[in-house]
Amino acid sequence: MSSFPIGSLVMARRWVRGHQERPRKAIVTGTLAGDVVVWFYTLGDPEIGESVQAFPAGALTALEERLEDRSARALLSLERAASRGRLPEGFQSTVHGALVRRRRIDRAAEG
């Protein structure tokens, strides 16, 4: 596995028609042939080639944010979108785990 575990938030430059766009946030969904596969979740449901692309680890910048830093609502939205795409099951369980932990954190803060 790369230095980017599944569920890591990163900055990456998406390829579109042979050109790289400005860096944007993405979530690591797994690896493929030694590259790191990321989902540019702000672009909608996961679509291979569009919002899901593979990069060498050196092309990514790790963010200090974690999935658990997202709101429960945002995590639920990610979980639903991930289930509509063809992402690895391990990724979906990682997002679900983050959602469960976020809800526990929110309940503890309320009580």
C-alpha positions in Angstrom: 0.0 0.0 0.0 1.2 3.5 -0.7 1.9 6.2 1.9 -1.7 7.3 1.4 -4.1 5.0 3.3 -7.7 4.6 2.0 -9.7 7.5 3.1 -6.8 10.0 3.1 -7.6 13.5 1.9 -5.2 14.8 -0.7 -4.7 17.6 -3.2 -4.3 16.4 -6.8 -4.4 17.9 -10.3 -7.0 16.1 -12.4 -6.3 15.3 -16.0 -8.8 16.6 -18.6 -8.3 16.1 -22.3 -4.5 15.9 -21.9 -4.1 18.9 -19.6 -4.0 19.1 -15.8 -6.4 21.3 -14.0 -5.7 23.3 -10.9 -5.2 21.3 -7.7 -8.4 20.2 -5.9 -9.3 18.0 -3.0 -9.7 14.3 -3.5 -10.1 11.2 -1.4 -7.8 8.1 -1.8 -10.0 5.1 -2.7 -7.2 2.5 -3.2 -4.3 1.6 -5.4 -3.9 0.3 -8.9 -0.7 -1.1 -10.4 1.4 0.9 -7.8 -0.5 4.2 -8.4 -2.9 5.8 -5.9 -6.5 6.0 -7.0 -8.4 9.1 -5.9 -11.9 10.3 -6.3 -12.5 14.0 -6.9 -15.6 14.0 -4.8 -16.6 17.6 -5.4 -17.3 16.6 -9.1 -20.1 14.3 -8.2 -20.6 10.6 -8.2 -17.5 8.5 -8.9 -16.8 8.0 -12.6 -13.6 6.3 -13.8 -11.7 8.8 -15.9 -13.7 11.8 -14.9 -13.8 12.0 -11.2 -11.8 8.9 -10.4 -8.2 8.9 -11.6 -4.8 7.2 -10.7 -1.7 9.1 -9.8 1.9 8.3 -8.7 2.2 9.0 -5.0 4.6 11.8 -5.7 1.9 13.7 -7.6 -0.3 14.0 -4.5 -0.1 16.3 -1.5 -1.4 15.0 1.8 -3.8 17.2 3.7 -4.0 17.4 7.5 -7.8 17.1 7.3 -9.3 13.7 8.1 -12.6 12.2 7.0 -13.8 12.5 10.6 -13.3 16.3 10.4 -16.2 16.4 7.9 -19.8 16.8 9.2 -22.0 13.8 9.5 -24.1 15.2 6.7 -21.1 15.5 4.4 -20.0 12.0 5.2 -23.4 10.6 4.6 -23.4 12.3 1.2 -20.0 10.8 0.4 -21.2 7.3 1.5 -24.3 7.5 -0.7 -22.3 8.8 -3.7 -19.6 6.1 -3.2 -22.3 3.4 -3.3 -23.5 4.6 -6.7 -20.0 4.4 -8.2 -17.7 1.5 -8.7 -15.3 2.1 -5.9 -13.6 -0.7 -3.8 -15.7 -2.1 -0.9 -12.8 -1.2 1.4 -13.3 2.5 0.6 -17.0 2.4 1.3 -16.4 0.7 4.7 -13.8 3.4 5.5 -16.3 6.2 4.8 -19.0 4.4 6.8 -16.5 4.0 9.7 -15.7 7.7 9.6 -19.4 8.5 9.6 -20.0 6.3 12.7 -17.0 8.0 14.5 -18.3 11.5 13.5 -21.7 10.7 15.0 -20.2 9.5 18.2 -18.1 12.7 18.4 -21.2 14.8 17.8 -23.2 12.9 20.5 -20.4 13.3 23.0 -20.2 17.0 22.4 -24.0 17.4 22.9 -24.1 15.4 26.1 
